[in-house]
Amino acid sequence: MTLTTTGLFALAAVGLGIWMKKDSSFRRREFLAVSLFWILVVATPWGADGIAKIQDMVGNGAQTASNTVNSVSK
């Protein structure tokens, strides 16, 4: 399983959306600032390297979990 940059960004956006809905003091300006921060982090070369590392970790973890489930169910 490979987590794409778009998928990771969508996951972060969903998390921010849930956080914004549950927190009544969360302001639209804060949401825009955090969103802009994430866009800039992903758009820079350093951010892209960091995203690649996260994709590796999450992908390897998902593959390991999948292999464990498959081996237990056999």
mmCIF file as gemmi writes it, N, C-alpha and C atoms, coordinates in Angstrom:
data_model
loop_
_atom_site.group_PDB
_atom_site.id
_atom_site.type_symbol
_atom_site.label_atom_id
_atom_site.label_alt_id
_atom_site.label_comp_id
_atom_site.label_asym_id
_atom_site.label_entity_id
_atom_site.label_seq_id
_atom_site.pdbx_PDB_ins_code
_atom_site.Cartn_x
_atom_site.Cartn_y
_atom_site.Cartn_z
_atom_site.occupancy
_atom_site.B_iso_or_equiv
_atom_site.pdbx_formal_charge
_atom_site.auth_seq_id
_atom_site.auth_asym_id
_atom_site.pdbx_PDB_model_num
ATOM 1 N N . MET Axp A 1 ? 0.846 -1.182 0 1 0 ? 1 A 1
ATOM 2 C CA . MET Axp A 1 ? 0 0 0 1 0 ? 1 A 1
ATOM 3 C C . MET Axp A 1 ? 0.887 1.239 0 1 0 ? 1 A 1
ATOM 4 N N . THR Axp A 2 ? 0.617 2.149 -0.902 1 0 ? 2 A 1
ATOM 5 C CA . THR Axp A 2 ? 1.38 3.389 -0.992 1 0 ? 2 A 1
ATOM 6 C C . THR Axp A 2 ? 0.445 4.553 -0.713 1 0 ? 2 A 1
ATOM 7 N N . LEU Axp A 3 ? 0.856 5.397 0.214 1 0 ? 3 A 1
ATOM 8 C CA . LEU Axp A 3 ? 0.086 6.589 0.536 1 0 ? 3 A 1
ATOM 9 C C . LEU Axp A 3 ? 0.635 7.738 -0.299 1 0 ? 3 A 1
ATOM 10 N N . THR Axp A 4 ? -0.185 8.298 -1.159 1 0 ? 4 A 1
ATOM 11 C CA . THR Axp A 4 ? 0.272 9.384 -2.016 1 0 ? 4 A 1
ATOM 12 C C . THR Axp A 4 ? 0.293 10.701 -1.246 1 0 ? 4 A 1
ATOM 13 N N . THR Axp A 5 ? 0.973 11.673 -1.804 1 0 ? 5 A 1
ATOM 14 C CA . THR Axp A 5 ? 1.015 12.996 -1.19 1 0 ? 5 A 1
ATOM 15 C C . THR Axp A 5 ? -0.391 13.584 -1.121 1 0 ? 5 A 1
ATOM 16 N N . THR Axp A 6 ? -1.17 13.371 -2.163 1 0 ? 6 A 1
ATOM 17 C CA . THR Axp A 6 ? -2.543 13.866 -2.179 1 0 ? 6 A 1
ATOM 18 C C . THR Axp A 6 ? -3.358 13.193 -1.082 1 0 ? 6 A 1
ATOM 19 N N . GLY Axp A 7 ? -3.157 11.897 -0.906 1 0 ? 7 A 1
ATOM 20 C CA . GLY Axp A 7 ? -3.869 11.176 0.143 1 0 ? 7 A 1
ATOM 21 C C . GLY Axp A 7 ? -3.487 11.659 1.522 1 0 ? 7 A 1
ATOM 22 N N . LEU Axp A 8 ? -2.209 11.9 1.721 1 0 ? 8 A 1
ATOM 23 C CA . LEU Axp A 8 ? -1.735 12.399 3.011 1 0 ? 8 A 1
ATOM 24 C C . LEU Axp A 8 ? -2.285 13.796 3.274 1 0 ? 8 A 1
ATOM 25 N N . PHE Axp A 9 ? -2.31 14.627 2.255 1 0 ? 9 A 1
ATOM 26 C CA . PHE Axp A 9 ? -2.856 15.976 2.394 1 0 ? 9 A 1
ATOM 27 C C . PHE Axp A 9 ? -4.347 15.916 2.693 1 0 ? 9 A 1
ATOM 28 N N . ALA Axp A 10 ? -5.068 15.019 2.01 1 0 ? 10 A 1
ATOM 29 C CA . ALA Axp A 10 ? -6.509 14.874 2.255 1 0 ? 10 A 1
ATOM 30 C C . ALA Axp A 10 ? -6.764 14.401 3.686 1 0 ? 10 A 1
ATOM 31 N N . LEU Axp A 11 ? -5.938 13.497 4.173 1 0 ? 11 A 1
ATOM 32 C CA . LEU Axp A 11 ? -6.064 13.017 5.545 1 0 ? 11 A 1
ATOM 33 C C . LEU Axp A 11 ? -5.861 14.159 6.54 1 0 ? 11 A 1
ATOM 34 N N . ALA Axp A 12 ? -4.855 14.989 6.3 1 0 ? 12 A 1
ATOM 35 C CA . ALA Axp A 12 ? -4.612 16.147 7.164 1 0 ? 12 A 1
ATOM 36 C C . ALA Axp A 12 ? -5.778 17.129 7.091 1 0 ? 12 A 1
ATOM 37 N N . ALA Axp A 13 ? -6.34 17.325 5.9 1 0 ? 13 A 1
ATOM 38 C CA . ALA Axp A 13 ? -7.464 18.248 5.727 1 0 ? 13 A 1
ATOM 39 C C . ALA Axp A 13 ? -8.7 17.749 6.471 1 0 ? 13 A 1
ATOM 40 N N . VAL Axp A 14 ? -8.943 16.445 6.415 1 0 ? 14 A 1
ATOM 41 C CA . VAL Axp A 14 ? -10.082 15.87 7.136 1 0 ? 14 A 1
ATOM 42 C C . VAL Axp A 14 ? -9.893 16.057 8.643 1 0 ? 14 A 1
ATOM 43 N N . GLY Axp A 15 ? -8.679 15.798 9.109 1 0 ? 15 A 1
ATOM 44 C CA . GLY Axp A 15 ? -8.398 15.99 10.531 1 0 ? 15 A 1
ATOM 45 C C . GLY Axp A 15 ? -8.615 17.432 10.964 1 0 ? 15 A 1
ATOM 46 N N . LEU Axp A 16 ? -8.144 18.367 10.17 1 0 ? 16 A 1
ATOM 47 C CA . LEU Axp A 16 ? -8.349 19.786 10.483 1 0 ? 16 A 1
ATOM 48 C C . LEU Axp A 16 ? -9.834 20.151 10.455 1 0 ? 16 A 1
ATOM 49 N N . GLY Axp A 17 ? -10.548 19.586 9.494 1 0 ? 17 A 1
ATOM 50 C CA . GLY Axp A 17 ? -11.987 19.857 9.394 1 0 ? 17 A 1
ATOM 51 C C . GLY Axp A 17 ? -12.744 19.372 10.618 1 0 ? 17 A 1
ATOM 52 N N . ILE Axp A 18 ? -12.409 18.165 11.09 1 0 ? 18 A 1
ATOM 53 C CA . ILE Axp A 18 ? -13.056 17.62 12.291 1 0 ? 18 A 1
ATOM 54 C C . ILE Axp A 18 ? -12.71 18.481 13.505 1 0 ? 18 A 1
ATOM 55 N N . TRP Axp A 19 ? -11.428 18.85 13.59 1 0 ? 19 A 1
ATOM 56 C CA . TRP Axp A 19 ? -10.987 19.696 14.709 1 0 ? 19 A 1
ATOM 57 C C . TRP Axp A 19 ? -11.733 21.029 14.685 1 0 ? 19 A 1
ATOM 58 N N . MET Axp A 20 ? -11.877 21.632 13.509 1 0 ? 20 A 1
ATOM 59 C CA . MET Axp A 20 ? -12.539 22.919 13.39 1 0 ? 20 A 1
ATOM 60 C C . MET Axp A 20 ? -14.016 22.807 13.79 1 0 ? 20 A 1
ATOM 61 N N . LYS Axp A 21 ? -14.672 21.712 13.403 1 0 ? 21 A 1
ATOM 62 C CA . LYS Axp A 21 ? -16.084 21.526 13.729 1 0 ? 21 A 1
ATOM 63 C C . LYS Axp A 21 ? -16.305 21.372 15.231 1 0 ? 21 A 1
ATOM 64 N N . LYS Axp A 22 ? -15.411 20.623 15.901 1 0 ? 22 A 1
ATOM 65 C CA . LYS Axp A 22 ? -15.595 20.328 17.324 1 0 ? 22 A 1
ATOM 66 C C . LYS Axp A 22 ? -15.197 21.494 18.229 1 0 ? 22 A 1
ATOM 67 N N . ASP Axp A 23 ? -14.307 22.343 17.778 1 0 ? 23 A 1
ATOM 68 C CA . ASP Axp A 23 ? -13.804 23.436 18.595 1 0 ? 23 A 1
ATOM 69 C C . ASP Axp A 23 ? -14.53 24.722 18.214 1 0 ? 23 A 1
ATOM 70 N N . SER Axp A 24 ? -15.395 25.18 19.098 1 0 ? 24 A 1
ATOM 71 C CA . SER Axp A 24 ? -16.196 26.366 18.772 1 0 ? 24 A 1
ATOM 72 C C . SER Axp A 24 ? -15.358 27.644 18.722 1 0 ? 24 A 1
ATOM 73 N N . SER Axp A 25 ? -14.183 27.644 19.339 1 0 ? 25 A 1
ATOM 74 C CA . SER Axp A 25 ? -13.345 28.852 19.331 1 0 ? 25 A 1
ATOM 75 C C . SER Axp A 25 ? -12.391 28.893 18.137 1 0 ? 25 A 1
ATOM 76 N N . PHE Axp A 26 ? -12.445 27.89 17.282 1 0 ? 26 A 1
ATOM 77 C CA . PHE Axp A 26 ? -11.55 27.823 16.117 1 0 ? 26 A 1
ATOM 78 C C . PHE Axp A 26 ? -12.016 28.827 15.072 1 0 ? 26 A 1
ATOM 79 N N . ARG Axp A 27 ? -11.139 29.729 14.657 1 0 ? 27 A 1
ATOM 80 C CA . ARG Axp A 27 ? -11.521 30.782 13.712 1 0 ? 27 A 1
ATOM 81 C C . ARG Axp A 27 ? -11.098 30.439 12.285 1 0 ? 27 A 1
ATOM 82 N N . ARG Axp A 28 ? -11.819 30.974 11.333 1 0 ? 28 A 1
ATOM 83 C CA . ARG Axp A 28 ? -11.527 30.727 9.921 1 0 ? 28 A 1
ATOM 84 C C . ARG Axp A 28 ? -10.116 31.175 9.555 1 0 ? 28 A 1
ATOM 85 N N . ARG Axp A 29 ? -9.663 32.271 10.119 1 0 ? 29 A 1
ATOM 86 C CA . ARG Axp A 29 ? -8.323 32.78 9.839 1 0 ? 29 A 1
ATOM 87 C C . ARG Axp A 29 ? -7.255 31.77 10.286 1 0 ? 29 A 1
ATOM 88 N N . GLU Axp A 30 ? -7.481 31.157 11.443 1 0 ? 30 A 1
ATOM 89 C CA . GLU Axp A 30 ? -6.547 30.132 11.924 1 0 ? 30 A 1
ATOM 90 C C . GLU Axp A 30 ? -6.528 28.932 10.981 1 0 ? 30 A 1
ATOM 91 N N . PHE Axp A 31 ? -7.699 28.533 10.526 1 0 ? 31 A 1
ATOM 92 C CA . PHE Axp A 31 ? -7.79 27.407 9.602 1 0 ? 31 A 1
ATOM 93 C C . PHE Axp A 31 ? -7.018 27.698 8.314 1 0 ? 31 A 1
ATOM 94 N N . LEU Axp A 32 ? -7.171 28.895 7.79 1 0 ? 32 A 1
ATOM 95 C CA . LEU Axp A 32 ? -6.46 29.273 6.572 1 0 ? 32 A 1
ATOM 96 C C . LEU Axp A 32 ? -4.951 29.315 6.799 1 0 ? 32 A 1
ATOM 97 N N . ALA Axp A 33 ? -4.528 29.815 7.961 1 0 ? 33 A 1
ATOM 98 C CA . ALA Axp A 33 ? -3.092 29.881 8.269 1 0 ? 33 A 1
ATOM 99 C C . ALA Axp A 33 ? -2.496 28.482 8.367 1 0 ? 33 A 1
ATOM 100 N N . VAL Axp A 34 ? -3.184 27.582 9.044 1 0 ? 34 A 1
ATOM 101 C CA . VAL Axp A 34 ? -2.688 26.211 9.182 1 0 ? 34 A 1
ATOM 102 C C . VAL Axp A 34 ? -2.68 25.513 7.825 1 0 ? 34 A 1
ATOM 103 N N . SER Axp A 35 ? -3.719 25.712 7.043 1 0 ? 35 A 1
ATOM 104 C CA . SER Axp A 35 ? -3.782 25.101 5.714 1 0 ? 35 A 1
ATOM 105 C C . SER Axp A 35 ? -2.654 25.61 4.82 1 0 ? 35 A 1
ATOM 106 N N . LEU Axp A 36 ? -2.416 26.909 4.853 1 0 ? 36 A 1
ATOM 107 C CA . LEU Axp A 36 ? -1.329 27.497 4.063 1 0 ? 36 A 1
ATOM 108 C C . LEU Axp A 36 ? 0.016 26.94 4.516 1 0 ? 36 A 1
ATOM 109 N N . PHE Axp A 37 ? 0.195 26.791 5.821 1 0 ? 37 A 1
ATOM 110 C CA . PHE Axp A 37 ? 1.424 26.2 6.35 1 0 ? 37 A 1
ATOM 111 C C . PHE Axp A 37 ? 1.634 24.802 5.778 1 0 ? 37 A 1
ATOM 112 N N . TRP Axp A 38 ? 0.593 23.959 5.784 1 0 ? 38 A 1
ATOM 113 C CA . TRP Axp A 38 ? 0.739 22.594 5.267 1 0 ? 38 A 1
ATOM 114 C C . TRP Axp A 38 ? 1.034 22.591 3.773 1 0 ? 38 A 1
ATOM 115 N N . ILE Axp A 39 ? 0.407 23.485 3.036 1 0 ? 39 A 1
ATOM 116 C CA . ILE Axp A 39 ? 0.672 23.567 1.594 1 0 ? 39 A 1
ATOM 117 C C . ILE Axp A 39 ? 2.13 23.947 1.352 1 0 ? 39 A 1
ATOM 118 N N . LEU Axp A 40 ? 2.633 24.918 2.095 1 0 ? 40 A 1
ATOM 119 C CA . LEU Axp A 40 ? 4.02 25.336 1.934 1 0 ? 40 A 1
ATOM 120 C C . LEU Axp A 40 ? 4.995 24.247 2.359 1 0 ? 40 A 1
ATOM 121 N N . VAL Axp A 41 ? 4.672 23.519 3.416 1 0 ? 41 A 1
ATOM 122 C CA . VAL Axp A 41 ? 5.544 22.43 3.875 1 0 ? 41 A 1
ATOM 123 C C . VAL Axp A 41 ? 5.652 21.35 2.806 1 0 ? 41 A 1
ATOM 124 N N . VAL Axp A 42 ? 4.537 21.006 2.198 1 0 ? 42 A 1
ATOM 125 C CA . VAL Axp A 42 ? 4.541 19.955 1.177 1 0 ? 42 A 1
ATOM 126 C C . VAL Axp A 42 ? 5.172 20.449 -0.118 1 0 ? 42 A 1
ATOM 127 N N . ALA Axp A 43 ? 5.079 21.754 -0.391 1 0 ? 43 A 1
ATOM 128 C CA . ALA Axp A 43 ? 5.549 22.29 -1.664 1 0 ? 43 A 1
ATOM 129 C C . ALA Axp A 43 ? 7.049 22.574 -1.695 1 0 ? 43 A 1
ATOM 130 N N . THR Axp A 44 ? 7.725 22.583 -0.562 1 0 ? 44 A 1
ATOM 131 C CA . THR Axp A 44 ? 9.161 22.848 -0.548 1 0 ? 44 A 1
ATOM 132 C C . THR Axp A 44 ? 9.945 21.552 -0.692 1 0 ? 44 A 1
ATOM 133 N N . PRO Axp A 45 ? 11.188 21.625 -1.158 1 0 ? 45 A 1
ATOM 134 C CA . PRO Axp A 45 ? 11.991 20.393 -1.292 1 0 ? 45 A 1
ATOM 135 C C . PRO Axp A 45 ? 12.188 19.676 0.045 1 0 ? 45 A 1
ATOM 136 N N . TRP Axp A 46 ? 12.364 20.44 1.127 1 0 ? 46 A 1
ATOM 137 C CA . TRP Axp A 46 ? 12.531 19.799 2.44 1 0 ? 46 A 1
ATOM 138 C C . TRP Axp A 46 ? 11.238 19.121 2.857 1 0 ? 46 A 1
ATOM 139 N N . GLY Axp A 47 ? 10.141 19.78 2.583 1 0 ? 47 A 1
ATOM 140 C CA . GLY Axp A 47 ? 8.839 19.193 2.905 1 0 ? 47 A 1
ATOM 141 C C . GLY Axp A 47 ? 8.589 17.934 2.108 1 0 ? 47 A 1
ATOM 142 N N . ALA Axp A 48 ? 8.982 17.949 0.838 1 0 ? 48 A 1
ATOM 143 C CA . ALA Axp A 48 ? 8.796 16.766 -0.008 1 0 ? 48 A 1
ATOM 144 C C . ALA Axp A 48 ? 9.615 15.588 0.516 1 0 ? 48 A 1
ATOM 145 N N . ASP Axp A 49 ? 10.831 15.861 1 1 0 ? 49 A 1
ATOM 146 C CA . ASP Axp A 49 ? 11.641 14.787 1.594 1 0 ? 49 A 1
ATOM 147 C C . ASP Axp A 49 ? 10.976 14.251 2.855 1 0 ? 49 A 1
ATOM 148 N N . GLY Axp A 50 ? 10.459 15.134 3.669 1 0 ? 50 A 1
ATOM 149 C CA . GLY Axp A 50 ? 9.767 14.712 4.89 1 0 ? 50 A 1
ATOM 150 C C . GLY Axp A 50 ? 8.529 13.895 4.58 1 0 ? 50 A 1
ATOM 151 N N . ILE Axp A 51 ? 7.783 14.327 3.572 1 0 ? 51 A 1
ATOM 152 C CA . ILE Axp A 51 ? 6.583 13.592 3.162 1 0 ? 51 A 1
ATOM 153 C C . ILE Axp A 51 ? 6.969 12.208 2.662 1 0 ? 51 A 1
ATOM 154 N N . ALA Axp A 52 ? 8.064 12.108 1.908 1 0 ? 52 A 1
ATOM 155 C CA . ALA Axp A 52 ? 8.525 10.81 1.408 1 0 ? 52 A 1
ATOM 156 C C . ALA Axp A 52 ? 8.866 9.875 2.572 1 0 ? 52 A 1
ATOM 157 N N . LYS Axp A 53 ? 9.487 10.416 3.62 1 0 ? 53 A 1
ATOM 158 C CA . LYS Axp A 53 ? 9.811 9.597 4.796 1 0 ? 53 A 1
ATOM 159 C C . LYS Axp A 53 ? 8.541 9.126 5.496 1 0 ? 53 A 1
ATOM 160 N N . ILE Axp A 54 ? 7.57 10.014 5.631 1 0 ? 54 A 1
ATOM 161 C CA . ILE Axp A 54 ? 6.303 9.645 6.265 1 0 ? 54 A 1
ATOM 162 C C . ILE Axp A 54 ? 5.588 8.586 5.439 1 0 ? 54 A 1
ATOM 163 N N . GLN Axp A 55 ? 5.602 8.754 4.108 1 0 ? 55 A 1
ATOM 164 C CA . GLN Axp A 55 ? 4.973 7.762 3.24 1 0 ? 55 A 1
ATOM 165 C C . GLN Axp A 55 ? 5.632 6.402 3.409 1 0 ? 55 A 1
ATOM 166 N N . ASP Axp A 56 ? 6.949 6.396 3.519 1 0 ? 56 A 1
ATOM 167 C CA . ASP Axp A 56 ? 7.672 5.144 3.745 1 0 ? 56 A 1
ATOM 168 C C . ASP Axp A 56 ? 7.253 4.487 5.049 1 0 ? 56 A 1
ATOM 169 N N . MET Axp A 57 ? 7.219 5.284 6.128 1 0 ? 57 A 1
ATOM 170 C CA . MET Axp A 57 ? 6.866 4.741 7.438 1 0 ? 57 A 1
ATOM 171 C C . MET Axp A 57 ? 5.437 4.201 7.444 1 0 ? 57 A 1
ATOM 172 N N . VAL Axp A 58 ? 4.489 4.993 6.937 1 0 ? 58 A 1
ATOM 173 C CA . VAL Axp A 58 ? 3.091 4.58 6.944 1 0 ? 58 A 1
ATOM 174 C C . VAL Axp A 58 ? 2.886 3.402 5.999 1 0 ? 58 A 1
ATOM 175 N N . GLY Axp A 59 ? 3.506 3.456 4.837 1 0 ? 59 A 1
ATOM 176 C CA . GLY Axp A 59 ? 3.373 2.355 3.874 1 0 ? 59 A 1
ATOM 177 C C . GLY Axp A 59 ? 3.945 1.06 4.408 1 0 ? 59 A 1
ATOM 178 N N . ASN Axp A 60 ? 5.131 1.144 5.038 1 0 ? 60 A 1
ATOM 179 C CA . ASN Axp A 60 ? 5.74 -0.058 5.614 1 0 ? 60 A 1
ATOM 180 C C . ASN Axp A 60 ? 4.903 -0.594 6.761 1 0 ? 60 A 1
ATOM 181 N N . GLY Axp A 61 ? 4.352 0.289 7.573 1 0 ? 61 A 1
ATOM 182 C CA . GLY Axp A 61 ? 3.497 -0.135 8.685 1 0 ? 61 A 1
ATOM 183 C C . GLY Axp A 61 ? 2.236 -0.812 8.195 1 0 ? 61 A 1
ATOM 184 N N . ALA Axp A 62 ? 1.635 -0.252 7.146 1 0 ? 62 A 1
ATOM 185 C CA . ALA Axp A 62 ? 0.425 -0.852 6.588 1 0 ? 62 A 1
ATOM 186 C C . ALA Axp A 62 ? 0.734 -2.203 5.961 1 0 ? 62 A 1
ATOM 187 N N . GLN Axp A 63 ? 1.872 -2.316 5.288 1 0 ? 63 A 1
ATOM 188 C CA . GLN Axp A 63 ? 2.259 -3.582 4.671 1 0 ? 63 A 1
ATOM 189 C C . GLN Axp A 63 ? 2.517 -4.636 5.739 1 0 ? 63 A 1
ATOM 190 N N . THR Axp A 64 ? 3.193 -4.27 6.814 1 0 ? 64 A 1
ATOM 191 C CA . THR Axp A 64 ? 3.457 -5.196 7.912 1 0 ? 64 A 1
ATOM 192 C C . THR Axp A 64 ? 2.176 -5.659 8.554 1 0 ? 64 A 1
ATOM 193 N N . ALA Axp A 65 ? 1.257 -4.718 8.811 1 0 ? 65 A 1
ATOM 194 C CA . ALA Axp A 65 ? -0.04 -5.09 9.404 1 0 ? 65 A 1
ATOM 195 C C . ALA Axp A 65 ? -0.815 -6.015 8.486 1 0 ? 65 A 1
ATOM 196 N N . SER Axp A 66 ? -0.797 -5.729 7.194 1 0 ? 66 A 1
ATOM 197 C CA . SER Axp A 66 ? -1.486 -6.574 6.223 1 0 ? 66 A 1
ATOM 198 C C . SER Axp A 66 ? -0.882 -7.977 6.19 1 0 ? 66 A 1
ATOM 199 N N . ASN Axp A 67 ? 0.436 -8.055 6.194 1 0 ? 67 A 1
ATOM 200 C CA . ASN Axp A 67 ? 1.095 -9.366 6.196 1 0 ? 67 A 1
ATOM 201 C C . ASN Axp A 67 ? 0.777 -10.141 7.475 1 0 ? 67 A 1
ATOM 202 N N . THR Axp A 68 ? 0.727 -9.454 8.604 1 0 ? 68 A 1
ATOM 203 C CA . THR Axp A 68 ? 0.422 -10.108 9.878 1 0 ? 68 A 1
ATOM 204 C C . THR Axp A 68 ? -0.997 -10.658 9.852 1 0 ? 68 A 1
ATOM 205 N N . VAL Axp A 69 ? -1.955 -9.85 9.391 1 0 ? 69 A 1
ATOM 206 C CA . VAL Axp A 69 ? -3.336 -10.303 9.315 1 0 ? 69 A 1
ATOM 207 C C . VAL Axp A 69 ? -3.458 -11.488 8.373 1 0 ? 69 A 1
ATOM 208 N N . ASN Axp A 70 ? -2.782 -11.418 7.245 1 0 ? 70 A 1
ATOM 209 C CA . ASN Axp A 70 ? -2.853 -12.519 6.276 1 0 ? 70 A 1
ATOM 210 C C . ASN Axp A 70 ? -2.241 -13.793 6.829 1 0 ? 70 A 1
ATOM 211 N N . SER Axp A 71 ? -1.13 -13.689 7.548 1 0 ? 71 A 1
ATOM 212 C CA . SER Axp A 71 ? -0.48 -14.879 8.07 1 0 ? 71 A 1
ATOM 213 C C . SER Axp A 71 ? -1.281 -15.492 9.225 1 0 ? 71 A 1
ATOM 214 N N . VAL Axp A 72 ? -1.967 -14.665 10.015 1 0 ? 72 A 1
ATOM 215 C CA . VAL Axp A 72 ? -2.782 -15.175 11.116 1 0 ? 72 A 1
ATOM 216 C C . VAL Axp A 72 ? -4.041 -15.843 10.586 1 0 ? 72 A 1
ATOM 217 N N . SER Axp A 73 ? -4.598 -15.309 9.516 1 0 ? 73 A 1
ATOM 218 C CA . SER Axp A 73 ? -5.852 -15.852 8.991 1 0 ? 73 A 1
ATOM 219 C C . SER Axp A 73 ? -5.694 -17.119 8.175 1 0 ? 73 A 1
ATOM 220 N N . LYS Axp A 74 ? -4.451 -17.519 7.876 1 0 ? 74 A 1
ATOM 221 C CA . LYS Axp A 74 ? -4.246 -18.743 7.077 1 0 ? 74 A 1
ATOM 222 C C . LYS Axp A 74 ? -4.305 -19.978 7.923 1 0 ? 74 A 1
